[in-house]
Amino acid sequence: MAEQPAGERTEQATAHRRQEARKKGTVAKSVDLTGALGLMVIALLGPYVFTGLAQSLLAGMGNSIARIPQDVSYSSFMRYGLGLFGPTMAAIGPLFAGLMVVGLASNFAQVGFVVSGESLNPSFDKLNPLPGLKRLLSVKSSFEGLKAVAKMVLFGYIAYSVVVSSMDQVLRLSQVTPAQATAIVGGISHTILTRIAVVWLVIAIADYVFQKKQIDKQLMMTKDELRREMREQDGSPEVKSAQMQRRRKLAKGGLASKLKEADVVITNPTHFAVAIKYDRSAMVAPVVLAKGADFLAQRIKEIARDLEVPLVENKPLARALYKHCEAGDFVPRDLFAPVAEVLAFVYQTVKRVKR
């Protein structure tokens, strides 16, 4: 197999890199999702809100005409304004509250709680036309352009089809009472808004999936970056503290409970056995769950077979892991590459067996 270029980004981002990107505000987010959900709220609450709004306007106007202030003063005009617009604001209040709740909930569901001022910092790169031209011609910009065209065409078609299907009712507007005409127009508008909201929601979901894939691609690392981050993480106090907590946790559990979480057991095959676990989303490196020599190694292999944990024979790697690691330790950086090869082999084998 040909060697891949050293600068090529072939490695998935580590949890630490994702956390750092998150602090800078680099997270997947679809603005269309907030708009689609907001339009859905308007379509659902609109009939009730606008019915109450019409009634409150009529009531407010009737009261205001009967209570026109006689004296010209700030307090009298304030009371007059509250009597005129107070019922209107009370009628619109539930709609505003629903839009605010949906907007906050959709943003929190996509990115969680992120406060970042990185994008507000001044940067001369923002004034450089070349990066701006590259962004304009990027895949993301092309996708945004196609998305805008798709929304315009789909939304226009939805409105046109609903109006055409309701043409009989539209032609009768001049022959019915104002209340009936309002009901007809309201029903047609409600249908248009509901259908547009559903289509917009589908577009927003596709947009979020695209944004997430773009962020994952942007955060991918070269092998050198991965090794450098591993070296930095090996000596950090946070990693050492996590290792101590993991050791205490593993010491409390039995051997079987440890091996339940293992992805693979690397064997000597007769003298040593080392159980490895790796969760790419939560760990900066694979972790040694348990290790044993001679009788304990045989016991680890027996339990692994019962739990259907894959056993991989690699004599030098098993010997090196047993010598340099304790239960709860991260795999040393000089052994990370061979362990990664074993894990990749196991994942491919498991997928093949499942198929």
Buried (B, 14 or more C-beta within 10 A) or exposed (E): EEEEEEEEBEBBBBBBBBEBBBEEBBBBBBBBBBBBBBBBBBBBBBBEBBBBBBEBBEBBBEBBEEEEBEEEEEEBEEBBEEBBBBBBEEBBEBBEEBBEEBBEEBBEEBBEEBEBEEEEEEEEEEEEEEEEEEEEEEEEEEBEEEBEEEBEEBBEEBBEEBBEEBEEBBEEEEEEEEEEBBBBBBBBBBBBBBBBBBBBBEBBBBBBEBBBEBBEEEBBBBBEBBBEBBEEBBEEEEBEEBBEEBBEEBEEBEBBEBBBBBBBBBBBBEBBBBBBBBEEEEBBBBBBBBBBBEEBBBBBBEBBEEEEBBBBEBBEBBBBBBEEBEBBBBBBBEBBEBBBEBBEBBBEEBEEEEE
